């Protein structure tokens, strides 16, 4: 009985060994840099394996090094065949190598939706949606919409944006899906800056595209303690402006009219309050702010130097909240809340400046000390309103409105007695300007891959200035004579536009954008020069006679397409093309504009970028003065005056030094042509038709290097920027004898420092410093003279042509200032109270605004012309209170 059982056990053991796959045997093998084919032969020989394969199947250049001891054959083969298209199978005791069977391609689907603020329901523009494993992703568009291609199955996502706590989520997808995501705001007492600032995709965008974190802007040292998106941007490399923002902004050597300021997608013709001291963009009304200073993508057009893309808030769709903000410089009131149980929302914010409350009494006292009557008065106000309503899951409509007004007056009056004759000299300047913008927009989600946006807009810009010199002689209450010199400048621009934009993510690794627009421009420029030497009692426009009021109309057509694609895991590109056409006064212009941006990610800490772009601008801004306040006259290209054009090239790198600390270095070159300048400076009756006869066309060139050092995490935040730049203009022989001359806002060197230090939960300290070498200006030796016989009173005003030795041949003194402020937060259940106090221009630097000439009576009764340096902002205290309630 025992022997049969023993025989059965031996038989079963033998059968089990015979059934075991040769792939499960254990073996040892060592090879150093052997060709794969030789290594396979050697492995089969040493391990006594029956290995069969075709020599043509093995990659000839593949070499391996392997050292294993007592591992399964299958694991050894896996290691040896890694990186090849060779697989294996076992048939009995034989192992056969064969080509890997073609695997079915993974199916791809689209995940799309909106990203919004979890507290207010506001859509978050520019938020990052990032596939963690694949290291690829996308950004939400201006309306918070995203569309992302995903392989079937499970994907791990990171969603983040500055000012919000990052969120990670796992999605399992087997069909096109819609997923709306809410981000939690990073409250003041919790974090200072989101740590996602050093992520890979943010790095790959390069320093040409900058998203400004509005929450952080509000904490920096600022004039009057009021956050301002433009003034913050002025502290970034490549951006030049006059003293305290006066005189416009020049980006990388461009003209002040070459900057595209967009408010909810609508071009703004003058984005400045206070001749540049403030912007029209109320910080309390801003949802997102993006600044592009290089070769911007094809979706943007109409200007050739920069883009400032500002989107206003849509309103809180969940509950009612508001803000009261008042300081020495201005006051604001904001209110927002839901419409129809959260299907929509409204937002309204008003602002009014208080400068006239201070400037009038202060300047009155200062002028009285000099024996002069008069004052300087200035204020501005603006209003933002926006509403939106969700029709259904795929359709939403928006309506937004903005209006703003600036009012500046400089009243300068002198009185002198000459025996029995009283002489009154009045030199007054009044400037008013403002914008009005209306937007009606329809958002439509066609499917998971296509998002559309159709917009109808109307905007109007008005500018008016009056310069009056009035000389009057009176004896015994009898008017002996009166002479008046009046210059009146008018400019009006009206635009009516219709545009459509599409955002498509139909193909993996591609994000397509395309669209088209049509704009009707209407311009009404006009300048009046009036010289009256008779007895008159009043001056009005009607006494000056009729001037040409025929508006100039033009029609602009644009179409664009761009593809944001990932070429490899290390190389991204934005390839685009824009085509623009203008019809004006019988003239037709067509302009093809290619755009290319490349980003190369060397590793997680180092990236390089390069760009090239051709851009066209059909509008011109004429400024017929180089001293005093600017006179803005917008006109269109015509048959005689071609559009402005530019080529721009840039290259640079971004290096992450340690977490949260990085450095950007970039060089650029820009060439410009068809720039305009006035041939003369004393203008007689310039209007919408004859302005073409008094301008000259020329070229410009700009180049420079920009350096930006940023620290974005920790208690100490901020940046240090440096710009080395040069920009010149050159026209025909009528202008500066045909020789090149520096651009007005040419600052060779500029340094900007912005720091924010969080002392604790409730206290922050902010410091800002700026230095810029002196800008160029043209100093006129004569403008007009008062005829005064010896020992007698002045009797006449003679306008004289300016004598100019060299255009922009003089330099203003260097500009520099220091600001600091403290922010104190009080967190309460009903909201947050903020108190800001400090000083602007701490050491009271009298930075020159401009140089002008002014007449002044001397003690001996004569009138002498003096050179006056006008400065705008002395040391100015910061005291501001803000209450955000809900």
SULRATA-V993428 format. One record per pair of residues at least 12 apart in sequence whose ideal C-beta (glycine too) atoms are under 10 Angstrom apart, sorted by the first residue. I is the first residue (numbers start at 0). GAP is how many residues later the second one is. Records with the same first field share a line. If there is no record, write none. Layout:
I: GAP  GAP
//
This chain:
17: 74  75
18: 73
19: 70  73
20: 51  52  53  68  69  70  71  72  74
21: 25  26  27  28  29  51  52  68  69  70  71  72  73
22: 26  49  50  51  52  53  54  65  66  67  72
23: 48  49  50  66
24: 22  23  24  46  47  48  49  51
25: 21  42  43  44  45  46  47  49  50
26: 16  19  20  21  22  41  42  43  44  45  46  48  49
27: 18  19  39  40  41  42  43  48
28: 13  14  17  18  37  38  39  40  42  44  47  50  51
29: 12  13  16  35  36  37  38  39
30: 12  15  32  33  34  35  36  37  49
31: 31  32  33  34  35
32: 30  31  32
33: 28  29  30  31  32  46
34: 23  24  25  26  27  28  29
35: 22  23  24  25  26  27  28  44  45  47  48  50
36: 16  18  20  21  22  23  25  26
37: 20  25  26
38: 19  23  24  25  26  27  41
39: 13  15  18  24  37  40  41  46  57
40: 12  14
42: 23  30  33  34  37
43: 51
46: 26  29
48: 24  28  44  45  46
49: 40  41  42  43  44  45  46
50: 22  26  37  43  44  45  46
51: 36  39  42  43  44  45  46
52: 33  35  42  43  44  45
53: 42  43  44  45
56: 27  28  29  40  41  42
57: 23  26  28  39
58: 22  24  25  26  27
61: 18  19  20  21  22  24
63: 15  16  17  18  19
65: 13  14
67: 12
72: 15  17  22
73: 14  16  21
76: 18  20
80: 16  19
83: 13  15  16
84: 14  15  17
85: 12  13  14
86: 12  13  14
87: 12
104: 46
105: 44  45  46  47
106: 43  44  45  46  66  67  68
107: 41  42  43  44  65  68  399  400
108: 39  40  41  42  43  44  64  65  66  67  68  339
109: 37  38  39  40  63  65  66  67  68  337  338  339  340  395  396  398
110: 18  35  36  37  38  39  44  46  60  62  65  66  67  68  337  394
111: 17  33  34  35  36  37  64  65  66  67  68  333  335  336  337  338  339  393
112: 16  27  31  32  33  34  35  64  65  66  67  68  332  335
113: 13  26  27  29  30  31  32  64  65  66  67  68  282  329  331  337
114: 12  13  14  24  25  29  30  31  44  45  46  49  52  64  65  66  67  68
115: 24  28  64  65  66  67  198  201  202
116: 27  44  46  47  65  66  67  68  170  196  197  199  200  201
117: 46  47  49  63  64  65  66  67  200
118: 45  63  64  65  66  68  197  199  200  202  767
119: 62  65  167  193  194  195  196  197  198  199  201  216  217  218  225  227  766
120: 61  193  194  195  196  197  198  217  221  223  224
121: 22  63  165  166  191  192  193  194  195  196  214  223  225
122: 17  18  19  20  21  22  57  164  165  188  190  191  194  265  273  320
123: 16  19  20  22  35  36  37  38  39  40  57  58  59  163  164
124: 14  15  16  17  18  19  20  36  86  162  163  164  165  184  186
125: 13  14  15  16  18  35  36  76  83  85  162  163  164  183  185
126: 12  13  14  17  19  32  33  34  35  37  40  54  56  161
127: 12  18  29  30  31  32  33  34  38  68  71  72  73  74
128: 17  18  19  28  29  30  31  32  52  72
129: 18  26  27  28  29  30  36  38  66  69  70  71  72
130: 17  18  19  20  24  25  26  27
131: 23  24  25  26  36  38
132: 21  22  23  24
133: 16  17  21  22  375  432  435
134: 64  65  66  431  434  435  466  469
135: 12  13  64  65  372  373  430  433  436
136: 20  21  22  62  63  64  429
137: 63  365  367  373  426
138: 22  62  63  66  72  372  425
139: 19  21  41  148  363
140: 158  302  310  312  360  362  370  372
141: 120  122  123  145  146  148  167  169  301  311  359  361
142: 168  171  245  253  255  298  300  308  310  360
143: 17  36  37  143  144  167  170  299
144: 35  298  300  306  308  358
145: 13  33  34  35  305  357  359  365
146: 29  31  298  300  301  302  303  304  356  357  358  359  364
147: 23  25  31  300  357  360  363
148: 299  300  356  357  358  359  360  361  362
149: 21  22  23  26  27  358
150: 22  357
151: 20  21  22  23
152: 18  19  20  21
153: 16  17  18  19
154: 14  15  16  17  18
155: 12  13  14  15
156: 12  13  14  22  24
157: 38  41  43
158: 22  23  24  37
159: 23  34  35  36  37  39  41  42
160: 22  24  25  33  35  50  52  127
161: 24  31  32  34  35  40  49  50  51  52  53  54  550
162: 20  22  23  24  28  30  31  50  51  52  53
163: 18  19  20  21  22  27  30  32  51
164: 18  19  20  21  22  25  26  29  30  31
165: 17  18  20  28  29  30  33
166: 14  15  16  17
168: 12
174: 273
175: 271  272  273
176: 271
177: 215  216  267  269  270
184: 30
185: 29
186: 28  640  645
187: 27  30  31  570  573  574  576  635  637  639  644  646
188: 571  572  573  636  638  643
189: 571
190: 522  567
191: 23  24  27  520  521  522  523  524  525  564  565  566  572
192: 20  22  23  467  518  519  520  521  524  563  565
193: 19  21  22  518  519
194: 464  465  517  518  519
195: 516  517
196: 14  16  462  463  465  513  515  516
197: 406  407  456  458  459  460  461  462  463  464  512  514  515
198: 405
199: 401  403  404  405  407  456
200: 371  398  400
201: 452  460
202: 396  398  401  402  403  404  406  451  452  453  459  461
203: 362  366  367  368  394  395  396  397  403  404  405  450
204: 367  369  392  394  402  404  449
205: 88  391  392  393  401  402  403  404  405  444  445  446  447  448  458  460
206: 29  30  31  86  87  402  443  445  446  447  455  456  457  458  459  499  500  501  503  514
207: 30  83  84  85  86  87  88  98  389  391  401  403  442  444  456  458  460  498
208: 81  82  83  84  85  87  88  98  100  365  388  400
209: 23  26  79  80  81  82  83  454  498
210: 77  78  79  80  98
211: 17  18  20  21  24  74  76  77  78  79  96  98
212: 19  75  76  499
213: 13  15  18  67  69  70  71  72  73  74  75  99
214: 12
215: 16  496  501  502  538  540
216: 12  14  15  16  66  69  72  537
217: 14  65  66  107  605  616  618  664
218: 498  537  539  545  546  547  602  604  606  615  617
219: 12  15  497  498  534  535  536  544  546  547  548  599  601  603
220: 533  534  535  544  545  546  547  548  597  598  599  600  601  602  615  617  618  619  621  657
221: 56  61  105  107  544  546  597  599  614  616  618  656  658
222: 21  22  51  54  55  104  105  106  107  596  617  618  650  653  655
223: 53  54  103  104  105  106  129  130  131  597  612  616  652  653  654  655  656
224: 100  102  103  104  105  541  596  597  598  609  610  611  612  613  615  652  653  654  655  656  657
225: 52  56  57  58  99  101  102  103  104  105  106  125  127  610  652  654  656
226: 54  55  56  57  59  98  609  653  655
227: 17  45  49  50  51  52  53  54  55
228: 42  50  52  53  54  57  60  62  79  81
229: 15  19  29  31  41  42  43  46  47  48  49  50  51  59  61  78  80
230: 13  14  45  46  47  48  537
231: 47  51  57  59  522  536
232: 16  18  46  56  58  60  73  75
233: 15  42  45  516  518  536  538
234: 483  484  485  486  515  516  517  518  519  533  534  535
235: 15  55  57  470  472  483  485  487  516  518
236: 15  56  427  428  429  467  468  469  470  471  482  483  484  485  486  487  488  513  514  515
237: 12  13  14  15  55  56  67  68  412  428  430  464  466  467  468  470  483  485  487  512
238: 12  13  20  52  54  67  467  482  484  506  511  513
239: 12  13  14  16  464  483  485  487  503  504  505  506  507  510  532  535
240: 15  31  35  504  506  509  531  534  574
241: 14  33  34  388  502  503  505  530  533  535  570  573  605  606  607  608  630
242: 33  34  529  531  532  569  570  572  574  602  603  604  605  606  607  627  628  629  630
243: 30  31  32  33  34  526  571  573  596  597  603  605  627  628  629
244: 27  28  29  30  31  32  33  34  627  628
245: 26  28  29  30  31  383  384  601  602  603  604  624  626  627
246: 25  28  29  376  379  382  383  497  498  528  530  602  603
247: 22  23  24  27  28  373  375  382  384  496  497
248: 12  22  23  27  30  56  57  59  496
249: 55  56  452  475  477  493  494  495  496  497  525
250: 40  41  42  43  52  53  54  55  56  57  419  451  494
251: 41  42  53  54  394  396  398  414  416  417  418  450  451  452  454  471  473  475
252: 52  393  395  415  416  417  419  447  448  449  450  451  472  473  474  475  476  489  490  492  493
253: 39  49  50  51  52  363  390  392  394  416  418  421  446  448  473  489  491
254: 48  49  50  362  365  366  368  389  417  420  421  422  445  472  474  488  489  490
255: 14  16  20  49  365  367  374  376  487  488  489
256: 12  13  46  47  48  360  362  363  364  365  366  375  377  387  418  419
257: 44  45  46  47  48  357  359  361  362  363  386  388  412  414  417  442
258: 12  32  34  44  45  46  47  48  49
259: 32  36  40  41  42  43  44  45  46  47  48  49  355  357
260: 18  19  20  42  45  46  47  48  49  174
261: 28  38  40  41  45  46  47  48  49
262: 17  18  22  23  45  46  47  48  49  121  137  139  172  174  176  194  196
263: 23  45  46  47  48  120  122  134  136  137  138  173  175  177  191  193
264: 44  45  46  135  172  174  176  188  190  192  232  234  236  252
265: 44  134  136  169  171  172  173  189  191  192  193  229  231  233
266: 35  36  170  190  192  194  226  228  230  252  352
267: 12  13  40  42  134  136  167  169  191  193
268: 164  166  190  191  192  193  194  222  223  224  226  350  352  363  365
269: 134  136  163  164  165  191  192  193  221  223  351  360  362  364
270: 37  39  133  164
271: 108  132  134  161  358
272: 57  78  80  82  105  106  107  108  109  131  132  133  160  161
273: 55  79  81  104  105  106  132  134  598  599
274: 103  131  133  156  158  354  355  574  597
275: 354  573  596
276: 52  76  78  101  103  595  596
277: 51  52  73  75  77  102  104  128
278: 29  31  103  125
279: 30  71  100  102  104  122  123  124  126  154  155  157
280: 27  29  31  101  103  121  123
281: 30  31  43  48  50  52  67  68  69  100  101  102  120  122
282: 42  49  66  68
283: 28  29  38  39  41  48  49  50  52  63  65  66  67  100  598  600
284: 25  26  27  28  47  49  51  62  63  64  65  66  97  98  99  100  101  115  117
285: 24  25  26  27  63  98
286: 23  24  25  26  27  28  60  99
287: 21  22  23  24  25
288: 19  20  21  22
289: 17  18  19  20  21
290: 15  16  17  18  19
291: 13  14  15  16  17
292: 12  13  14  15  355  357  373  375  413
293: 12  13  303  315  317  318  319  354  355  356  357  358  372  374  376
294: 279  281  299  300  301  302  315  316  317  318  319  320  351  352  353  354  355  373  375
295: 13  278  280  299  301  315  317  319  352
296: 216  263  265  266  267  277  278  279  281  298  299  300  314  316
297: 215  216  217  260  261  262  263  264  265  276  277  278  279  280  281  295  296  297  298  315  317
298: 202  204  214  215  216  259  261  262  263  275  277  279  296
299: 260  262  276  278  295  315
300: 216  255  257  258  259  277  278  279  290  292  294  314  315  316  317
301: 215  217  254  256  276  278  313  314  315  316  317
302: 312  313  314  315  316  341  343
303: 289  309  310  311  312  313  339  340  341  342  343  344  366  368
304: 310  312  339  341  343  365  367  397
310: 75  89
311: 35  37  72  73  74  86  88  90  127
312: 21  23  32  34  35  36  71  73  87
313: 22  30  31  32  33  72  73  74  82  84  86
314: 20  21  22  23  24  29  30  31  32  33  70  71  72  73
315: 19  20  21  22  26  29  30  31  570
316: 19  20  21  22  23  24  25  26  27  28  29  71  73
317: 19  20  24  27  568
318: 17  18  19  23  567
319: 15  16  17  18  26  565  566
320: 13  14  15  16  510  563  564  565
321: 12  13  14  15  26  27  509  561  562  563  564
322: 12  13  26  508  509  511  559  560  561  562  563
323: 507  509  557  558  559  560  561
324: 24  26  509  511  555  556  557  558  559
325: 26  28  553  554  555  556  557
326: 27  509  510  550  551  552  553  554  555
327: 26  27  29  30  512  548  549  550  551  552
328: 24  25  26  29  511  547  548  549  550  551
329: 21  22  23  24  25  49  50  51  52  550
330: 19  20  21  22  23  50  549  550
331: 17  18  19  20  50  550
332: 15  16  17  18  19
333: 13  14  15  16  17  50  550
334: 12  13  14  15  550
335: 12  13  50  51
336: 549
338: 48  49  50  51
339: 49  50
341: 48
342: 45  46  47  48  49  53
343: 43  44  45  46  47  52  53  54
344: 41  42  43  44  45
345: 39  40  41  42  43  53
346: 37  38  39  40  41  53
347: 35  36  37  38  39  53
348: 33  34  35  36  37
349: 31  32  33  34  35
350: 29  30  31  32  33  53
351: 27  28  29  30  31
352: 25  26  27  28  29  53  54
353: 25
354: 21  22  23  24  25  53  518
355: 19  20  21  22  23  24  51  52  53
356: 20  22
357: 20  518
358: 16  17  18  19  20  49  50
359: 15  16  17  18  19  49  51
360: 14
361: 13  14  512
362: 12  13  14  47  48  49
363: 12  13  47
366: 44  45  46  47
369: 44  486
370: 43  44  45  485  486  488
371: 39  40  41  42  43  53  55  482  484  485
372: 38  39  40  41  42  51  53
373: 35  36  37  38  39  40  52  53  54
374: 34  35  36  37  38
375: 32  33  34  35  36  53  494  496
376: 30  31  32  33  34  53
377: 28  29  30  31  32  53  494
378: 26  27  28  29  30
379: 24  25  26  27  28  53  54
380: 22  23  24  25  26  53
381: 20  21  22  23  24  52  53
382: 18  19  20  21  22  53
383: 16  17  18  19  20  53
384: 14  15  16  17  18  53
385: 12  13  14  15  16  53
386: 12  13  14
387: 12  53  55
389: 53
390: 51  52  53
391: 53
392: 52
393: 49  50  51  52  53  57  58
394: 47  48  49  50
395: 45  46  47  48  49
396: 43  44  45  46  47
397: 41  42  43  44  45  55  57
398: 39  40  41  42
399: 37  38  39  40  41  57
400: 35  36  37  38  39  57
401: 33  34  35  36  37  57
402: 31  32  33  34  35  57
403: 29  30  31  32  33
404: 27  28  29  30  31  57
405: 25  26  27  28  29  57
406: 23  24  25  26  27
407: 21  22  23  24  25  57  221
408: 19  20  21  22  23  57
409: 17  18  19  20  21  57  218  219  460
410: 15  16  17  18  19  57
411: 13  14  15  16  17  57  442  443  444
412: 12  13  14  15  57
413: 12  13  441  442  443  449
414: 57  59  442
415: 377  378  441  442  445  446  447
416: 376  444
417: 55  57  370  373  374  375  376  443
418: 56  372  373  374  442
419: 54  55  56
420: 52  53  54  55  59  371  372
421: 50  51  52  53  54  55  58  371
422: 48  49  50  51  57  58  363  365  369  370  371  372  434  438  440
423: 46  47  48  49  50  55  58
424: 44  45  46  47  361  368  369  372  430  431  432  438
425: 42  43  44  45  46  58
426: 40  41  42  43  44  58  427  428  429
427: 38  39  40  41  42  58
428: 36  37  38  39  40  58  199  200
429: 34  35  36  37  38  58  199
430: 32  33  34  35  36  58  197  198  199  200  201
431: 30  31  32  33  34
432: 28  29  30  31  32  58  197  199
433: 26  27  28  29  30
434: 24  25  26  27  58
435: 22  23  24  25  26  58
436: 20  21  22  23  24  58
437: 18  19  20  21  22
438: 16  17  18  19  20  58
439: 14  15  16  17  18
440: 12  13  14  15  16  58
441: 12  13  14  58
442: 12
443: 58
444: 58
445: 56  58
446: 57  59
447: 57  58
448: 54  55  56  57  58  63
449: 52  53  54  55  56  62
450: 50  51  52  53  54  62
451: 48  49  50  51  52  63
452: 46  47  48  49  50  62
453: 44  45  46  47  48  61
454: 42  43  44  45  46  60  62
455: 40  41  42  43
456: 38  39  40  41  42  60  62
457: 36  37  38  39  62
458: 34  35  36  37  38
459: 32  33  34  35  36  62
460: 30  31  32  33  34  171  173
461: 28  29  30  31  32  62
462: 26  27  28  29  30  62  167  168  169  170  171
463: 24  25  26  27  28  167  168
464: 22  23  24  25  26  62  160  163  164  165  166  167
465: 20  21  22  23  24  62  73  75
466: 18  19  20  21  22  62  158  161  162  164
467: 16  17  18  19  20  62  71
468: 14  15  16  17  18  62  314  315  317  328  330  386
469: 12  13  14  15  16  62  66  69  327
470: 12  13  14  62  315  316  317  322  323  324  325  326  384  392
471: 12  63  64  322
472: 319  320  321  322
473: 319
474: 318
478: 56  57  58
479: 55  313  315
480: 52  53  54  312  313  314  315
481: 50  51  52  53  54  55  57
482: 48  49  50  51  53  303  304  311  312  313  314  315
483: 46  47  48  49  50  52  55  59  313
484: 44  45  46  47  48  298  299  301  312  313  314
485: 42  43  44  45  46  53  55  57  58
486: 40  41  42  43  44  137  138  144  195  196  197  312
487: 38  39  40  41  42  51  53  56  59
488: 36  37  38  39  40  133  134  135  136  140  141  142  143  144  194  197
489: 34  35  36  37  38  51  57  59  141  143  196  197
490: 32  33  34  35  36  130  131  140  141  142  143  144  197
491: 30  31  32  33  34  59  141  142  196
492: 28  29  30  31  32  58  126  139  140  141  142  143
493: 26  27  28  29  30  57  59
494: 24  25  26  27  28  61
495: 22  23  24  25  26
496: 20  21  22  23  24  59  61
497: 18  19  20  21  22
498: 16  17  18  19  20  59
499: 14  15  16  17  18
500: 12  13  14  15  16  59
501: 12  13  14  59
502: 12
503: 59
504: 59
506: 56  58
507: 57  58
508: 54  55  56  57  58  59  63
509: 53  54  55  56
510: 51  52  53  54  55  63
511: 49  50  51  52  53  64
512: 47  48  49  50  51  61  63
513: 45  46  47  48  49  62  63
514: 43  44  45  46  47
515: 41  42  43  44  45  63
516: 39  40  41  42  43  63
517: 37  38  39  40  41  63
518: 35  36  37  38  39  63  99
519: 33  34  35  36
520: 30  31  32  33  34  35  61  63  97  98  113  114  115
521: 29  30  31  32  114  166
522: 28  29  30  31  61  96  97  110  111  112  113  165  168
523: 24  25  26  27  28  109  110  111  163  164
524: 23  26  27  97  106  107  108  109  110  111  161  162  163  164  166
525: 21  22  23  107  159  160  161  162  163  164  165
526: 20  95  97  104  106  156  157  158  159  160  164  167
527: 13  16  17  19  155  156  157  158  159
528: 15  153  154  155  156  157  270
529: 13  14  15  154  155
530: 153  253  266  267  268
531: 12  265
532: 262  263  264  265
543: 141
544: 140
546: 138  139  140  141
547: 137  138  139  140  141  142  143
548: 138  139
549: 137  138  139
550: 137  138
551: 32  33  82  83  84  86  135  136  137  139  140
552: 30  31  32  83  135
553: 28  29  30  31  33  35  64  65  81  82  83  84
554: 26  27  28  29  63  81
555: 24  25  26  27  28  33  62  63  80  81  87
556: 22  23  24  25  26  33
557: 20  21  22  23  24  33  35  58  60
558: 18  19  20  21  22
559: 16  17  18  19  20  33  35
560: 14  15  16  17  18
561: 12  13  14  15  16  33  35
562: 12  13  14
563: 12  33
565: 33
566: 31  32  33
567: 32  33
568: 32
569: 29  30  31  32  33  37
570: 27  28  29  30  37
571: 25  26  27  28  29  35  37
572: 23  24  25  26  27
573: 21  22  23  24  25  37
574: 19  20  21  22  23
575: 17  18  19  20  21  37
576: 15  16  17  18  19  37
577: 13  14  15  16  17  35  36  37  38
578: 12  13  14  37
579: 12  13  35  36  37  38  63
580: 35  37
581: 34  36  37  54  55  56  60  61
583: 34  51  52  53  54  55  57  59
584: 51  52  53  54  55  56  104  107
585: 52  53
586: 49  50  51  52  53  54  55  56
587: 51
588: 27  29  48  49  50  53  54  56
589: 26
590: 23  24  25  26  27  52  54
591: 22  24
592: 20  21  22  23  52  53
593: 18  19  20  21
594: 16  17  18  19  20  53
595: 14  15  16  17  18
596: 12  13  14  15  16  53
597: 12  13  14  53
598: 12  55
599: 53
600: 53
601: 51  53
602: 53
603: 52
604: 49  50  51  52  53  54  57
605: 47  48  49  50
606: 45  46  47  48  49  55  57
607: 43  44  45  46  47
608: 41  42  43  44  45  55  57
609: 39  40  41  42  43  56
610: 37  38  39  40  41  55  57
611: 35  36  37  38  39
612: 33  34  35  36  37  57
613: 31  32  33  34
614: 29  30  31  32  33  55  57
615: 21  26  27  28  29  30  58
616: 20  26  27  28  29  55  57
617: 18  19  20  24  25  26
618: 15  16  17  18  24  25
619: 13  14  15  16  17  18  21  22  23  24  54  55  56  71  75  77
620: 12  13  14  55
621: 12  13  54  55  56  61  64  69  72  73
622: 53  54  55  121
623: 53  54  56  57  58  59  62  67  70  71
624: 53  56  58  153  155  158  225  227
625: 51  52  55  118  150  151  152  153  154  176  178  181  182  184  224  225
626: 54  150  151  152  153  156  175  223  224  225  226  241  243
627: 221  222  223  224  225  242
628: 220  221  223  241
629: 220
630: 52
632: 45  53  54  55  58
634: 41  53  56  57  60
635: 52
636: 37  39
637: 51  53  54
638: 53
639: 52  53  55  57
640: 33  35  50  51  54  56
641: 31  32  34  55
642: 30  31
643: 28  29  30  31  32  53  56
644: 26  27  28  29  30
645: 24  25  26  27  28  29  54  56
646: 22  23  24  25  26
647: 20  21  22  23  24  54
648: 18  19  20  21  22  54
649: 16  17  18  19  20  56
650: 14  15  16  17  18
651: 12  13  14  15  16  53  54  55  56
652: 12  13
653: 12  54  56
656: 52  53  54
657: 53  55
658: 53  54  55
659: 50  51  52  53  54  57
660: 48  49  50  51  52  53
661: 46  47  48  49  50  57
662: 44  45  46  47  57
663: 42  43  44  45  46  55  57
664: 40  41  42  43  44
665: 38  39  40  41  42
666: 36  37  38  39  57
667: 34  35  36  37  38  57
668: 32  33  34  35
669: 30  31  32  33  34  57
670: 28  29  30  31  32
671: 26  27  28  29  30  55  57
672: 24  25  26  27  28
673: 23  24  25  26
674: 20  21  22  23  24  25  54  55  56  68
675: 15  16  19  20  21  22  55
676: 18  19  20  21  52  54  57  58  59  130
677: 13  16  17  18  57
678: 14  15  16  17  52  53  55  56
679: 14  15  54  121  122  124
680: 97  99  102  120  121  123
681: 98  101  102  117  118  119  120
683: 115
694: 36  40
695: 35  36  37  38  39
696: 34  35  38
697: 31  32  33  34  37  38  40  42
698: 29  30  31  32  41
699: 27  28  29  30  31  40  43
700: 25  26  27  28  29  39  42
701: 23  24  25  26  27  41  44
702: 21  22  23  24  25
703: 19  20  21  22  23  44
704: 17  18  19  20
705: 15  16  17  18  19  44
706: 13  14  15  16  17  44
707: 12  13  14  15  44
708: 12  13  44
709: 44
710: 44  45
713: 43  44
714: 41  42  43  44  45  49
715: 39  40  41  42  49
716: 37  38  39  40  41  47  49
717: 35  36  37  38  39  48  49  50
718: 33  34  35  36  37
719: 31  32  33  34  35  49
720: 29  30  31  32  33  49
721: 27  28  29  30  31  49
722: 24  25  26  27  28  29  49
723: 23  24  25  26
724: 18  20  21  22  23  24  25  48
725: 16  17  20  21  22
726: 15  16  17  18  19  20  21  49
727: 12  13  14  15  18  48  80
728: 12  13  14  15  17  78  79
730: 76
734: 69  72
735: 42  68  69  70  71  72  73
736: 69  70
738: 67  68
739: 67
740: 35  37  65  66  67  68
741: 33  34  35  64  65  66  67  69
742: 32  33  65
743: 31  32  33  34  63  64
744: 27  30  31  32  63
745: 27  28  29  30  62  65
746: 24  25  26  27  28  29  64  65  67  68
747: 24  25  26  27  63
748: 22  23  24  65
749: 20  21  22  23  64  65
750: 18  19  20  21  22  65
751: 16  17  18  19  20
752: 14  15  16  17  18  65
753: 12  13  14  15  16  65
754: 12  13  14  65
755: 12  65  67
757: 65
758: 63  64  65
759: 65
760: 64  66
761: 61  62  63  64  65
762: 59  60  61  62
763: 57  58  59  60  61  70  72
764: 55  56  57  58  73
765: 53  54  55  56  57  70  72  112
766: 51  52  53  54  71  75
767: 49  50  51  52  53  72
768: 47  48  49  50  51  73
769: 45  46  47  48  49  77
770: 43  44  45  46  47
771: 40  42  43  44  45  75
772: 38  39  40  41  42  43
773: 36  37  38  39  40  41  74
774: 33  35  36  37  38  39  40  73  75
775: 30  31  32  33  34  35  36
776: 30  31  32  33  34  35  71  73  74
777: 24  26  27  28  29  30  31  32  73
778: 23  25  26  27  29  30  31  72  73  74  88
779: 20  21  22  23  24  25  71  72  73
780: 19  21  22  23  24  72  84
781: 16  17  18  19  20  21  22  71  83
782: 16  17  18  19  20  69  70  82
783: 13  14  15  16  17  18  69  71  81
784: 12  13  14  15  70  78  80
785: 12  69  76  77  79
786: 76
787: 73  74  75
789: 71  72
790: 69  70  71
791: 69
792: 68  70
793: 61  63  67  68  69
809: 41
811: 35  36  37  38  39  57
812: 32  33  34  35  56
813: 31  33  34
814: 30  32  33  34
815: 25  27  29  31
816: 23  24  25  26  27  28  30  56  58
817: 21  22  23  24  25  27
818: 19  20  21  22  23  57  59
819: 17  18  19  20  22  58
820: 15  16  17  18  19  57  58  59
821: 13  14  15  16  56
822: 12  13  14  15  57  59
823: 12  13
824: 57
825: 57
827: 55  57
828: 57
829: 53  54  55  56
830: 51  52  53  54  55
831: 50  51  52  53  54
832: 48  49  50  51  52
833: 46  47  48  49  50
834: 44  45  46  47  48
835: 42  43  44  45  46
836: 40  41  42  43  44
837: 38  39  40  41  42
838: 36  37  38  39  40
839: 33  34  35  36  37  38
840: 30  31  32  33  34  35
841: 33  34
842: 32
843: 27  29  30  31  32
844: 26  28  29  30
845: 23  24  25  26  27  28  29
846: 22  24  25  26  27
847: 21  22  23  24
848: 20  21  22  23  24
849: 18  19  20  21  22
850: 16  17  18  19
851: 14  15  16  17  18
852: 12  13  14  15
853: 12  13  14  16
855: 12
//
